[in-house]
Amino acid sequence: MKNRNLAVLIILSLFMLLLTPLGSAIPANAADAVDNSYLQEMMRFIKDRYYFEVNEEQITQGALKGMFQGLDDYSDFFTREEAQAMLESVEGNYEGIGVALSKVDNYIVITRVFPSSPAESAGLLSGDRIVTVDKKDVMGYSVEQVSTLIRGQKDSLVNLGIVRSGIKNVMEFKVKREDIKLNPVRYENRGGIGYIAIDSFNSNTAEFLEAALEAAEKDGISRLVLDLRDNTGGEVTQALAVARHFVPAGPITTIKFKAAGMKDKVYTSELPSPPYKLVVLVNGMTASASEIVAGAIQDSQAGVLLGNKTYGKARVQAVVPLLSPEAYQKYARLYPDSSLDSNEMLIRHGIQATDREIMGWAKITTGIYTTPSGKYIDGQGLLPNIKVSDPTPINGLEISNLMPLEKGGKPGLDSSSLEVYNAEKILFASGYDLDKPDMTLDIKTFNAIKKFQQEQRLYPSGILDFTTQEAMNRKRQELINRYDQQYAQAVEYLQGR
């Protein structure tokens, strides 16, 4: 109770501090003088009464977190270290190992290993639980904290302690950090129908989408499935760039702001006509920037939405570097229009704040967006044109996330590779007798491959040769067509067009 009351008092005092007129570092009237003296007395009170040593910066950062997190579900405050990890994930470019992380219970779990990444080369797998980073116990840590520890200078090594299902002892992995450029776009030619999945809208999305569309053009694709399921958003500029490849000439979205210096803006497309017969797959986790794209396609009738109602996030956030109290006071004495926003100080006065002068970064909701027809979908979501229930996992595996084998080698008994992992998932989902996919071609996987080869009328070698991998990919597509009813319905719709 004591700590809670203390936090409330500090939050209230900082709230008052942030409302102090930006043009005055010295009180302009008696009321301001009372406010400032109260804040000073509050800090003196804390230093006098609190038993342990007081770290003023940590107290201030904690109070700021409470302030911004209390605004809405999407606003937040990040320390300098947390902000670096957050910004790198949005940008899609960083020095690290190439994994996506989530917190499950008290563990940080690897939810995705990116293709051709150091993590993939080292043998890390989706589902691995990180328990140590460079021998440091990270149980109970946040995703941001663990991401910060894992990332580091290119060519340096990070030592990860991993708990893997089915293995009793903690596994040690030494992974070399490299430049990571995340590709959130996947393209496949599935029997003359193009399939493009966009996992997120990072700073590389438009670039990789263009490459996917070039491949589709070479394949002669005129019918396309655009998969935005579980895409929770990202950069608005990237969403607009993506939408301009599908939405005909006209509006894409309108973004409205509150701040006087930020004018409402209508974003448009100049595409002469829709280039594809298009179905967009959506679900309850299609959100934010994804809904900008989906809403524009639906309203412009460039395609249909198929699946379940989307999340319903029509709020736009800006990420702003905030000056520390000391830096703000210093610049307020020099400039009457000083701002807590370090970016504004750079624009107005050419002041480039140092790292020490930045208290942290605020992510704050600055605007809202509407679809081309003027719909404000916040809390409502987009209703699909064709409603189809989400696919259910088969043997614990998400069928829509099965990856094709890439013919990167011909793995045999006791070998370990991504081809083995993807083959195991296909076999496991098909009901073959093997342990949970773990990237290692053990004797049970070997026998399952032999049985699969016999059923496919192939030589039963137990080796994942190229012919077997091709057969595996056909089996994968059969599983997708059978169990991912949203995708299957999309194909049926396009074939009837």
N, C-alpha and C positions, 0 to 999 in steps of 0.2 A: 504493500500500500504506500510506503514511504517513497519508493522509487517511482511509482505511478504518479503520485501527486507532484513530485519534483519535475517529472517530464512534462506534465500539463502546464505547470507554471512557466517552464522554460519555453514551451511552444507558444504560449500566449504572449510572452515577452518578445520573442523573436517575431511573432506576427505583427506586433506593434512596431518593431524596428523596421520591418520591411514596408510598412505603411508610412514611415517618415518621409516627408516630401523630398524627392530626389535632388532638388536644387539647393538643399541646405544641410551642411554638415554641422553647423552650430544652430541651436534652437532659435527659431524666428519669433516665438512668442512664449508666454508663460506656460501654456498647455504643453508645448513641445519640451520645454525645460523640465516639467514634471515627469513627462514620459521618459526622457533620457535619464533623469536622476533615479527614477524607479528601476529602470533596467540595470543601471550601475549598482544600485542597492541590492537588486536580486542576485547578481553575480557575487557581490560581497557576502551576501547571506549564505549562498551555497558554499563558498570557499571557507566561511567561518564555521558552518554547522556540519557539513558533510565530512564524515570521519576519514575517508580515504583521500588520496591525492586527486585533485580535480584536473582533468584534461579538457580545457575549454573548447578546443577544436572538435573533439569527439562529442561533447555535449551539444554544440551548435549543429553538427551534422545530424545527430540523432533527432534534434528538434525539427530540422528541415525535412527529414524523412517523414516525420509525423504530419507536418503541414501539407506536403505535396500528396502524400498517400491519402490524406483525408479529403482531397478535392473530388476525385472520382477513381474508378478502377484502373485508369490508364495513366494517371499522373504519378510521378515518383521523383525521388532525389537520389543521386548516385555519387559516391565518393569518387575521387580521381581514379582510383584503381578499378572500381566497379564500372565507371563510365567507359574506360578504355575497352574492357571486355564487351560491354553492351554495344558500343559504337562499331567495334570490329565485326561483331556478329551481323549487324545491320548492313555494314559496307560489303561484307563478304570477302575481304582481303585482310590477311593478318599473317604473322609468323607463329606457327604452331604445328599441330600434328594432324588436323583434319577430322575432328569428330563433332557430333552434336550431342549435347548432354541434357538430361532432365533429372529432377529430384523425385525419387520414389521412396516413400517412407523416410528412412534416415540415410539412404544411400544416394550417391550421384551415379546415375546409370548412363552408359553410352547407348544412345538411341539410334545413332546412325554413324557408320564409318564411310567417309567420302571416298569415291573411287580414285585410285592412283595417288592416295595420300600416304604420308609416312605411317599413319596409324594402320592402314590396310597392309602395307609392306611388313610391319612389325607383327601382324597377326592378331590385332585387337578385333573384337567382334561386337556387333549390336547385342545388348543385354549384359555385357560385362559391367560389373560394379567396381567403381574406383574406391579403394579404401585408403591408399596412401599416395602421396605425390612427393618424390624425392625423400622418402622415408617419413614424411610428415603425415600423421593421422588426420584424415579429412572427414571422418564420420560426423554428420551433423552440419557440415559446411553447406553454404548455398552454391547454386550453379555458378554464379558470378565469381565467388571466391575460388572455387576449384579451377574455373576457366583461367583466371588470372595466374594461378600457380603453374598451370600446364603451358601456357603461352610464354614465349621468351625469344631470345635472340636466335636468328637463323644459324643453323649448324651446331647449336648446343644440344645437349641431351637432357631428356626428362625421364626419370625413373618412376614408373607407375606400378603400384601394387593392385592386383586385380583379383576379385572373387568371381569365378565362373561357375555356372550351374553344372553340377555333376563332378566337380573337382574340389577335393577337400581343402587342399593347401592354397594359400595365397600365391598367385602367379606373378612373377616379376617381368616387366617389359621395359627395355630401354629404347626410347623412341627419339630419333633425331628430328629436331624442329626444322621446318622448311617454310618457304613462302607458300601460303595457301590462298588459292583463288577459288572460292566455292562456286560450283555450277549447280544452280537450283532447277535446271531444265532437263527433262528427259524426253527423247523422241524415239518412236518406233514406227515402222511401216508394218501394220498388222493386216496383211492380206489385202492391200489396196486402200485401207482406211488408216489415216494418220492418227497417231496417239501422241499428244504432248502433255506431260505433267509438269506443272510449275509448283515447286515446293515452298518457295518464298519469293518475296520481291526485294532482293538485295541489289547492290549497285552493279552486279554483273548480269541481272536477269535479262534485260533487253538485248544485250550482246549475245548471250547464249540462245535466246529465242530466235534471233535472226539467223543464227547458224542452223537451228532446227528447221526453220521454215525454208531455208535454202535446200536442205536435204529433202524436205517434203516436196519441193518443186522438182528436184531431180527425179524423185520417185513418181512424179505425175499425180500427186495427191490432190483431190478436189473435195474430199469429205474428211472432216477432222473432228476428233474428240479432244477437247481441251479439259484437262483434269485439274480442278482447283480445290479438290477435297483436302481438308486438313491444312490448307494454306492460310495461315493466320495474319498475313499481310506483310508490311515492310514499307519501303519507300514509295511515296505517292508518285514521284516523278517516274519511277520504273513502271508502276501500274499504268500510268498515262501512255508511256512509250509502248507497252504491250497492247493496250486497247487500240491504239492507232493502227495496228496490223489487222484488226478485225472489224472495227466499228466504221460504218460509212460516214461521209462528210456530215458534220453536225456536232452537237455537244456530247461530251463524255461525262463531265461532272461539273458542278458548281461548288466552289469552296467559299464559305462565308466566315469572316473573322470579326472579333470584337474590338481589337486594338485599333485606335484611330489611324495609326500609321500603316495598317495592313488593309488593302482594299480587297473586296470580294472579287473573285476571278472565275470566269467561265473557261474551261479547257475544252478544246475541240479537236476533231479529227478532220483530215482533208482527203481521206481515202475515197476514191471515186465510187466504189461499190464493194460489198462484202465479197472476199475472194474465195470463201469456202462455204459448203454446206456444213454447218457447225452445231455441235452439241457441247455444252459446258456442264461438267459434272460438279455438283456442289453438295455440301453437307453442313451439319451444325457447327463445324469448325472452319468453314469458309468465312473469313472475316476481314474487315477493314479494307486494305488496298485491294484484296481479292474481290470484295463486294463492289468496289468501284468498277472493276473490269466486268464482272458478271452483270451488274446493273445496267451498264452502258450497252452491253451486247443484247440484253433482254429488251430494254426500252427501244433500241434502234431496230429491233427485229433482225439483227445480223445473225442470230442463232437462238437456240432454246436452252433453258436451264433444266437439267434433269437431276433428280436426287431428292434431298430433303431441304427444308428451310435453312437459310444461312444464319450465321451468328447474330448479326444486327449490330455492327459497330460503325457508326457514321461520324466519329469524332477524329479530329486530326491533331496530332501532337507535334510540338517542336522540342528539340533538345538544345538547351541553353547553358553555356558556361557561366557560373555565378561567381562574382568577386567575393573574396573573404571580407569580413567586417573591417579589418585593418586596411585592405586595399581600397575598399569603397570609401572609407573616411579620408584616405590620402588623396584620392582623385576628386572627391567632393569639395575639398578645400581649393582645388585648382579650377574646376569647371562647374558652373552653376547647373548644368543639365546632365550631371553624372547619372549613370545607370548601374544597377546591379548586374546587368547583362554585359558580359565582357565583349561580346560581338558588337553591341551598339557602341561601346567605347572605342572600338577599333574603327568603326565606320565614321563616327562623329569626330574623333580627335586623333586617330592614328595610334592609339594606345594599345600596344600588344602586351597583354598581361602575361606575367611569367607563371610557371606551373605553381609556384608557391603562393601566388596571388589568387589562384582559383580555388575556391572552397569546395566545389564539386559541380555537378551538372544536373540541371532540373529538366525532367521530361514533363511538359505541361500541355494540357489540352488548350489549343489556341483557336480552333475553329471546328466547323462541321461541314459535311458535304451532302449534296443531294444528287439523285440520279438525273439523267437528261429530262425525264418527265416531271421533275420537281419533288420526287418522293424522298422523305427523310426517314431512313430505315433504322435509326438507332433504337435498339431494344425490340425491333420488329423483325428485321431480317428480310431477305428476298424470298418470295414464294416461287418454287420451281414451276415451269410450264408443265412438266411431267413428273409427278411424284413417284419415287421408287425408294423402297426402304434400303438402309445401309446394309452392306454385306456383313455377314457374321463370320468371325474367324473359324478356320477349319483346322482342327488339331492344334489350336492355339496360335495359328499363323494368319496374318492379314494377307489374303490372297492378292489384293490389289498391289501389295508391296513386293511380290515375288519378282526378283530380278533375273534377266536372261543370262545364260552362260556366254562368255565372250571369246571362248576358244583361245585362252591365254596360255594353254599348255595341255598336257595329257596326264593328269594326276593318276597315280597308282596307289597301291596299299601303303599306308603310313605316311602319305604325303599330306601337306596342309596348304590350302590355297582358297582364294575367293570362289573359284569354280566349284571346288568341293562343297563349300558352304551353301552356294546357291543350288547345287544339285541335291544336297541333303534336304533343303527346305522343300524342293519340289517333290522329292520322294516321301518325305515326312507328311506333307499335305495330302499326298496320294494314298496314304495308308500303309506304306511299306514298313517292315519291321526294322527300325534302327533307332538309336538314341537321339535325343534332341540335337538338332544341328549345332556343330561346334567347330567346323572348318577342318576337321581331321578325318581322313579317309581310313577309319579303323576297320576291323574285320566285319562288323555288322553293316557298315556302309558298303563295304566291298561286296558282301553277299546280296545286299539290296540292289546294288547296281547290276550284278549278274542276273538277278531275277528280272529286273526291268529290261535288260538286254534280251533275255530269252523271250519275254512277252512281246518285244518289238521286233523279234526275228533277226536280232543282231548277234554276232559272235559274243558269247558270255565270258568276257575276259575280266570283268570287274574293274577295268580301266576306263577312265573318262576320256576316251578318244574323241576326235572331232565328230564322227558320225553319231556317237552316243550323245554328245552335247547337243547336236541338232535335234535329236529325238527328244531330249529333255526339254528343249525350248518349245517343241510342239506340245508336249505334255503340259508345260506351264501355261500355254495359251488355252488349252482345253480347260484347265482348272479355272482360269480367269473368266472364260466364257460361261462356265457352269455355275460358279459360285459368286462372282461379282455381278449381280443382277443389274446394278446401275450401268456398268459398262456394257453388258449384253443388250440392255434395252436401248442404249445409245446407238449401238451398231445396228440393231433392228430398225430403229428410226431412220438412220442415214441410208440404209439399204433400200428403204421404201421411198426415198426422195429422188 
